[in-house]
Amino acid sequence: MLPISELLISMPGGTEWILIILAVLILFGGRKIPEFMRGLGRGIREFNDAKTNVKKEIEEGMNENEAK
């Protein structure tokens, strides 16, 4: 595992973030970014829903085993 100091050194700073944002704008254009973000939000929402459903099924299974 990396020490915190090495992790902080490897993270991009202010100038790097500006360059990354400019590169994304050039590659995708201003109109595609909102669509990309909506898709990303839907994906995260679906992942959280699936995670909740799996957790609920596991808890129900454990409760059924305890009831027997």
C-alpha positions as CSV (number, residue, x, y, z in Angstrom):
1,M,0.0,0.0,0.0
2,L,1.3,3.5,-0.9
3,P,2.0,5.9,1.9
4,I,-0.2,9.0,2.0
5,S,2.7,11.3,0.9
6,E,3.3,9.3,-2.3
7,L,-0.5,9.3,-3.0
8,L,-0.7,13.1,-2.6
9,I,2.3,13.7,-4.8
10,S,0.8,11.6,-7.6
11,M,-2.5,13.4,-7.7
12,P,-3.0,16.1,-10.3
13,G,-2.8,19.7,-9.1
14,G,-4.7,22.8,-10.3
15,T,-2.9,23.2,-13.6
16,E,-3.2,19.6,-14.5
17,W,-6.9,19.6,-13.8
18,I,-7.3,22.6,-16.1
19,L,-5.5,20.7,-18.9
20,I,-7.6,17.6,-18.3
21,I,-10.8,19.6,-18.5
22,L,-9.7,21.3,-21.7
23,A,-8.7,18.0,-23.3
24,V,-12.1,16.5,-22.4
25,L,-13.9,19.6,-23.9
26,I,-11.8,19.3,-27.1
27,L,-12.4,15.5,-27.4
28,F,-16.1,15.4,-26.6
29,G,-17.4,18.9,-27.2
30,G,-19.6,20.9,-24.9
31,R,-22.8,19.1,-26.0
32,K,-21.7,15.6,-25.3
33,I,-20.5,16.2,-21.8
34,P,-24.0,16.6,-20.2
35,E,-25.1,13.4,-22.0
36,F,-22.0,11.6,-20.7
37,M,-22.7,12.8,-17.1
38,R,-26.3,11.7,-17.3
39,G,-25.2,8.3,-18.4
40,L,-22.7,8.1,-15.7
41,G,-25.3,9.1,-13.1
42,R,-27.7,6.4,-14.4
43,G,-24.9,3.8,-14.2
44,I,-24.1,4.8,-10.6
45,R,-27.8,4.7,-9.7
46,E,-28.3,1.3,-11.2
47,F,-25.2,0.0,-9.4
48,N,-26.5,1.3,-6.1
49,D,-29.9,-0.2,-6.7
50,A,-28.3,-3.6,-7.5
51,K,-26.1,-3.4,-4.4
52,T,-29.2,-2.7,-2.3
53,N,-31.1,-5.6,-3.8
54,V,-28.3,-8.0,-3.2
55,K,-27.9,-6.9,0.4
56,K,-31.7,-7.2,1.0
57,E,-31.7,-10.8,-0.5
58,I,-28.7,-11.8,1.7
59,E,-30.4,-10.4,4.8
60,E,-33.7,-12.2,3.9
61,G,-31.8,-15.4,3.4
62,M,-30.1,-15.1,6.7
63,N,-33.5,-14.4,8.4
64,E,-35.0,-17.5,6.8
65,N,-32.2,-19.7,8.1
66,E,-32.6,-18.3,11.6
67,A,-36.4,-18.9,11.5
68,K,-35.8,-22.6,10.7
